């Protein structure tokens, strides 16, 4: 097993997989600077999802059980907050995808996305600037 796969396994071990529905709840929590109640989350999901408060509480319970959320009790309700930053989750998922789909090789993945996307002039400029920065740092 190469180092890249070992690194992915380590990250996968510390950050469990979450479902798409759980990810929606996590996105709401990541976007806030303070802990939220199940009702706060339901209010923010109005118009996007038709989940009942019971469904939201079930998902919150699962996320706590997966050790993804922490909670505190405030009066008669629980307040939830993430145990890790969204950037950590993105890194874990990116490495998992890269390993699974592209055998851990970054270049083919980037080539695929660049070729299959309709990039704007701004995006092309940003990619070129990033590549130049990486080139400078590697010298």
C-alpha positions in Angstrom: 0.0 0.0 0.0 1.5 3.4 -1.0 1.6 6.4 1.4 -1.3 8.2 -0.4 -3.7 5.2 0.3 -2.5 5.0 3.9 -3.1 8.7 4.3 -6.7 8.4 3.0 -7.4 5.5 5.3 -6.2 7.5 8.3 -8.5 10.4 7.3 -11.4 8.1 6.7 -10.9 6.6 10.1 -11.1 9.9 11.9 -13.9 11.4 9.8 -16.7 8.9 9.2 -18.8 8.9 6.0 -22.0 10.9 6.1 -25.0 10.6 3.8 -26.1 13.3 1.4 -29.0 14.2 3.8 -26.6 14.5 6.7 -24.3 16.6 4.6 -27.1 19.1 4.1 -27.5 19.4 7.9 -23.7 19.7 8.3 -23.7 22.5 5.7 -26.2 24.5 7.7 -24.1 24.0 10.9 -20.8 24.8 9.2 -22.4 28.1 7.9 -23.1 29.3 11.4 -20.8 30.6 14.0 -23.0 29.4 16.9 -24.7 26.1 17.8 -28.2 25.4 16.5 -31.2 23.6 17.7 -33.1 21.0 15.6 -35.8 23.7 15.1 -33.2 26.3 13.9 -32.0 23.7 11.4 -35.6 22.9 10.3 -36.3 26.7 9.8 -33.2 27.0 7.6 -34.3 24.0 5.6 -37.8 25.3 4.8 -38.3 25.6 1.1 -35.3 23.2 0.4 -36.5 20.0 2.2 -39.8 18.8 3.5 -38.3 16.9 6.4 -40.2 16.7 9.6 -38.6 17.9 12.8 -38.5 14.2 13.9 -36.5 13.3 10.8 -34.1 16.1 11.5 -33.7 15.0 15.1 -33.0 11.5 13.9 -30.3 12.7 11.6 -28.8 14.8 14.3 -28.7 11.8 16.6 -26.9 9.8 14.0 -24.4 12.5 13.5 -23.7 12.7 17.2 -23.4 8.9 17.3 -20.9 9.0 14.4 -18.9 11.5 16.5 -19.4 14.3 13.9 -21.5 16.6 16.0 -21.2 17.7 19.6 -24.2 19.0 21.6 -25.0 20.9 24.7 -28.3 21.3 26.6 -29.8 24.7 26.8 -33.0 24.9 28.8 -35.2 22.3 27.2 -33.4 21.9 23.9 -30.2 20.5 22.5 -27.8 22.8 20.6 -25.6 21.2 18.0 -22.3 22.2 16.5 -19.8 20.4 14.2 -16.7 18.7 15.7 -14.6 19.5 12.6 -14.3 22.2 9.9 -15.9 21.8 6.5 -12.4 22.1 4.9 -11.4 18.9 6.8 -14.4 17.0 5.4 -13.7 18.3 1.8 -10.1 17.2 2.1 -11.2 13.7 3.3 -13.8 13.3 0.5 -11.4 14.7 -2.2 -8.8 12.2 -1.2 -11.3 9.3 -1.1 -12.6 10.3 -4.5 -9.1 10.7 -5.9 -8.1 7.3 -4.6 -11.2 5.5 -5.7 -11.7 6.9 -9.2 -8.2 8.0 -10.3 -6.0 5.5 -8.2 -4.6 8.5 -6.3 -3.3 10.3 -9.3 -4.0 14.0 -9.3 -3.0 14.9 -12.9 -5.6 12.7 -14.6 -8.3 14.0 -12.4 -7.5 17.6 -13.1 -7.2 16.9 -16.8 -10.6 15.2 -16.8 -12.3 18.1 -14.9 -10.7 20.8 -17.1 -11.5 19.0 -20.3 -15.1 18.2 -19.3 -16.0 21.6 -17.9 -17.0 24.8 -19.5 -14.4 27.1 -17.8 -14.9 30.8 -17.8 -12.0 33.2 -18.6 -11.8 34.0 -14.9 -11.5 30.3 -14.0 -8.8 29.7 -16.6 -6.9 32.7 -15.3 -7.2 31.4 -11.7 -6.0 28.0 -12.7 -3.0 29.4 -14.5 -2.1 31.6 -11.5 -2.4 28.6 -9.2 -0.1 26.5 -11.5 2.5 29.3 -11.6 2.4 29.6 -7.8 2.9 25.9 -7.4 5.7 26.0 -9.9 7.5 28.8 -8.0 7.1 27.0 -4.7 8.6 23.8 -6.1 11.8 25.5 -7.2 
